Amino acid sequence: MADDRLAEVLGAAQGLRSARIRLQDAIDAARESGRTWQQIGDVLGMSRQAAFKRFGHPRTGDTTMTATASPTTPAATERVFTDIAAERWEQVRDQMTPTAAEVLTADLIRDTWRAALREAGELVRCEDTKVELPDGTEVDPDEPLLGDRIGVTRLVCEAGEWVGRVAWTQEGRIGGLLIVLPGSGPWPF
């Protein structure tokens, strides 16, 4: 009798493994055919973030930008994050002040970005990018640079969003870099 019960447990476990594999295969096929994480989450009764976190495969791609950007402009801020997404860690560090480069090592940038990928997936685009003064006042990025500025962008990923913040010095160097959850704070800049 005990062996029959163990056989049932074994059969149920094998069925569960088989069902998980079929579910993952179905989700992968749905994604390949263009279905969104929102659609998959709706079918599974969970959020797009939960669906991605459970079934997604984080990856990085080449999301290069072709336009050149002057430091402290919205395009320069977006370029920082597209460089990070394309794993061009050293290119980002080359723009930093010596102090920032000492603290924000390539390994730290890589590990932070990969943690973000695990949560929300690949970077799709930057949105709502703006330039602010340290006190949060939005400024026209074309005005002459009279001091430090903060580039702020919404990082729209496959299954979630982050906020990217770049502290630009008066000399147009990166003095700080943050990848944070929307609505979190206060931030150091």
Kinemage of the C-alpha trace (Angstrom):
@kinemage 1
@onewidth
@group {chain A} dominant
@subgroup {mainchain}
@vectorlist {calphas} color= white
{ca met a 1} P 0.000 0.000 0.000
{ca ala a 2} L 2.811 2.450 0.878
{ca asp a 3} L 4.513 1.754 -2.477
{ca asp a 4} L 1.261 2.617 -4.305
{ca arg a 5} L 1.130 5.989 -2.544
{ca leu a 6} L 4.757 6.696 -3.417
{ca ala a 7} L 4.057 5.739 -7.012
{ca glu a 8} L 1.195 8.287 -6.992
{ca val a 9} L 3.552 10.940 -5.643
{ca leu a 10} L 6.114 10.108 -8.306
{ca gly a 11} L 3.480 10.170 -11.068
{ca ala a 12} L 2.087 13.500 -9.862
{ca ala a 13} L 5.594 15.010 -9.674
{ca gln a 14} L 6.392 13.841 -13.193
{ca gly a 15} L 3.073 15.240 -14.443
{ca leu a 16} L 3.819 18.562 -12.766
{ca arg a 17} L 7.298 18.731 -14.366
{ca ser a 18} L 5.783 17.909 -17.739
{ca ala a 19} L 3.091 20.570 -17.312
{ca arg a 20} L 5.707 23.185 -16.342
{ca ile a 21} L 7.736 22.386 -19.443
{ca arg a 22} L 4.621 22.596 -21.656
{ca leu a 23} L 3.648 25.913 -20.030
{ca gln a 24} L 7.134 27.386 -20.543
{ca asp a 25} L 7.167 26.190 -24.156
{ca ala a 26} L 3.722 27.719 -24.746
{ca ile a 27} L 4.812 31.033 -23.218
{ca asp a 28} L 8.022 31.083 -25.268
{ca ala a 29} L 5.987 30.403 -28.431
{ca ala a 30} L 3.506 33.152 -27.525
{ca arg a 31} L 6.357 35.634 -27.018
{ca glu a 32} L 7.972 34.607 -30.324
{ca ser a 33} L 4.660 35.248 -32.076
{ca gly a 34} L 4.538 38.784 -30.668
{ca arg a 35} L 2.360 38.408 -27.587
{ca thr a 36} L 3.158 40.837 -24.763
{ca trp a 37} L 3.911 40.054 -21.147
{ca gln a 38} L 0.690 41.892 -20.286
{ca gln a 39} L -1.346 39.498 -22.455
{ca ile a 40} L 0.399 36.455 -20.986
{ca gly a 41} L -0.044 37.770 -17.452
{ca asp a 42} L -3.752 38.363 -18.099
{ca val a 43} L -4.210 34.757 -19.255
{ca leu a 44} L -2.327 33.451 -16.202
{ca gly a 45} L -4.101 35.768 -13.758
{ca met a 46} L -0.972 37.688 -12.774
{ca ser a 47} L 0.720 40.985 -13.552
{ca arg a 48} L 3.021 41.388 -16.547
{ca gln a 49} L 5.915 41.811 -14.106
{ca ala a 50} L 5.087 38.561 -12.283
{ca ala a 51} L 4.714 36.691 -15.581
{ca phe a 52} L 8.058 37.973 -16.825
{ca lys a 53} L 9.813 37.306 -13.531
{ca arg a 54} L 8.575 33.719 -13.473
{ca phe a 55} L 8.786 32.816 -17.168
{ca gly a 56} L 10.989 35.427 -18.874
{ca his a 57} L 14.506 34.994 -20.139
{ca pro a 58} L 16.471 38.209 -19.474
{ca arg a 59} L 18.744 39.140 -22.319
{ca thr a 60} L 20.668 42.154 -23.454
{ca gly a 61} L 20.787 43.435 -26.971
{ca asp a 62} L 22.512 46.106 -28.910
{ca thr a 63} L 20.342 49.157 -28.376
{ca thr a 64} L 22.790 51.669 -29.792
{ca met a 65} L 21.766 55.191 -30.542
{ca thr a 66} L 23.099 56.747 -33.674
{ca ala a 67} L 22.782 60.406 -32.738
{ca thr a 68} L 25.620 62.031 -30.895
{ca ala a 69} L 24.660 63.947 -27.802
{ca ser a 70} L 26.249 66.783 -25.888
{ca pro a 71} L 26.588 66.121 -22.173
{ca thr a 72} L 23.648 67.128 -19.980
{ca thr a 73} L 21.040 66.860 -22.739
{ca pro a 74} L 18.157 64.361 -22.635
{ca ala a 75} L 19.828 62.434 -25.479
{ca ala a 76} L 23.078 62.154 -23.473
{ca thr a 77} L 21.153 60.770 -20.507
{ca glu a 78} L 19.399 58.217 -22.710
{ca arg a 79} L 22.748 57.299 -24.270
{ca val a 80} L 24.150 56.412 -20.835
{ca phe a 81} L 21.406 53.835 -20.309
{ca thr a 82} L 21.474 52.448 -23.844
{ca asp a 83} L 25.235 52.020 -23.437
{ca ile a 84} L 24.645 50.161 -20.180
{ca ala a 85} L 21.975 47.990 -21.835
{ca ala a 86} L 24.442 47.171 -24.633
{ca glu a 87} L 27.065 46.229 -22.016
{ca arg a 88} L 29.341 49.129 -22.884
{ca trp a 89} L 30.280 49.611 -19.209
{ca glu a 90} L 33.673 51.161 -19.919
{ca gln a 91} L 32.197 53.695 -22.332
{ca val a 92} L 29.958 54.914 -19.513
{ca arg a 93} L 32.810 54.949 -17.002
{ca asp a 94} L 34.958 56.969 -19.424
{ca gln a 95} L 32.427 59.809 -19.103
{ca met a 96} L 32.606 59.833 -15.291
{ca thr a 97} L 34.505 62.027 -12.915
{ca pro a 98} L 37.469 60.201 -11.338
{ca thr a 99} L 35.611 59.918 -8.024
{ca ala a 100} L 32.473 58.479 -9.640
{ca ala a 101} L 34.559 56.033 -11.712
{ca glu a 102} L 36.301 54.845 -8.563
{ca val a 103} L 32.981 54.082 -6.847
{ca leu a 104} L 30.938 52.972 -9.874
{ca thr a 105} L 33.104 50.141 -11.123
{ca ala a 106} L 32.244 48.283 -14.314
{ca asp a 107} L 31.354 45.253 -12.159
{ca leu a 108} L 28.962 47.299 -10.019
{ca ile a 109} L 27.262 48.811 -13.076
{ca arg a 110} L 26.987 45.377 -14.722
{ca asp a 111} L 25.611 43.674 -11.602
{ca thr a 112} L 23.085 46.442 -10.967
{ca trp a 113} L 21.884 46.371 -14.565
{ca arg a 114} L 21.569 42.592 -14.590
{ca ala a 115} L 19.516 42.738 -11.396
{ca ala a 116} L 17.204 45.220 -13.141
{ca leu a 117} L 16.963 42.856 -16.133
{ca arg a 118} L 15.913 39.993 -13.877
{ca glu a 119} L 13.090 42.126 -12.500
{ca ala a 120} L 11.781 43.862 -15.602
{ca gly a 121} L 13.434 42.458 -18.717
{ca glu a 122} L 15.334 44.059 -21.549
{ca leu a 123} L 15.330 47.814 -22.043
{ca val a 124} L 12.822 48.691 -24.752
{ca arg a 125} L 13.150 52.469 -24.755
{ca cys a 126} L 13.716 55.600 -22.700
{ca glu a 127} L 10.746 57.944 -22.255
{ca asp a 128} L 9.913 61.291 -20.703
{ca thr a 129} L 13.585 62.229 -20.476
{ca lys a 130} L 14.261 65.641 -18.993
{ca val a 131} L 16.984 67.698 -17.393
{ca glu a 132} L 16.592 69.129 -13.902
{ca leu a 133} L 18.539 71.235 -11.477
{ca pro a 134} L 19.560 69.476 -8.264
{ca asp a 135} L 16.483 70.963 -6.551
{ca gly a 136} L 14.180 69.218 -9.059
{ca thr a 137} L 13.353 72.272 -11.188
{ca glu a 138} L 13.095 71.263 -14.842
{ca val a 139} L 15.316 73.295 -17.168
{ca asp a 140} L 15.687 73.800 -20.870
{ca pro a 141} L 18.646 71.586 -21.789
{ca asp a 142} L 19.691 74.075 -24.472
{ca glu a 143} L 20.295 76.837 -21.924
{ca pro a 144} L 23.957 77.550 -21.144
{ca leu a 145} L 25.295 75.193 -18.475
{ca leu a 146} L 25.624 77.181 -15.268
{ca gly a 147} L 26.014 74.324 -12.810
{ca asp a 148} L 25.313 70.691 -12.137
{ca arg a 149} L 22.260 69.101 -13.731
{ca ile a 150} L 20.370 65.849 -13.366
{ca gly a 151} L 19.234 63.846 -16.392
{ca val a 152} L 16.105 61.838 -15.580
{ca thr a 153} L 14.511 59.214 -17.822
{ca arg a 154} L 11.886 56.530 -17.552
{ca leu a 155} L 13.446 53.180 -18.515
{ca val a 156} L 10.654 51.204 -20.167
{ca cys a 157} L 11.543 47.514 -20.112
{ca glu a 158} L 9.767 44.395 -21.403
{ca ala a 159} L 7.884 43.784 -18.180
{ca gly a 160} L 8.300 46.829 -15.989
{ca glu a 161} L 9.873 50.215 -15.556
{ca trp a 162} L 12.747 51.846 -13.756
{ca val a 163} L 13.859 55.450 -13.397
{ca gly a 164} L 17.354 56.290 -14.581
{ca arg a 165} L 19.122 59.311 -13.098
{ca val a 166} L 22.447 60.759 -14.199
{ca ala a 167} L 24.150 63.516 -12.225
{ca trp a 168} L 25.993 65.676 -14.765
{ca thr a 169} L 28.699 68.002 -13.487
{ca gln a 170} L 29.176 71.518 -14.794
{ca glu a 171} L 32.015 70.122 -16.936
{ca gly a 172} L 29.636 67.634 -18.568
{ca arg a 173} L 30.994 64.573 -16.713
{ca ile a 174} L 28.929 61.917 -14.940
{ca gly a 175} L 29.131 62.499 -11.201
{ca gly a 176} L 26.569 59.874 -10.232
{ca leu a 177} L 24.297 57.244 -11.679
{ca leu a 178} L 21.113 55.679 -10.289
{ca ile a 179} L 18.673 53.018 -11.453
{ca val a 180} L 15.708 53.146 -9.080
{ca leu a 181} L 12.087 52.100 -8.827
{ca pro a 182} L 9.499 54.704 -9.853
{ca gly a 183} L 8.173 56.544 -6.827
{ca ser a 184} L 11.098 55.593 -4.603
{ca gly a 185} L 13.317 58.129 -2.963
{ca pro a 186} L 14.631 60.353 -1.645
{ca trp a 187} L 17.697 60.039 -3.845
{ca pro a 188} L 21.137 61.500 -3.283
{ca phe a 189} L 20.642 63.557 -6.481
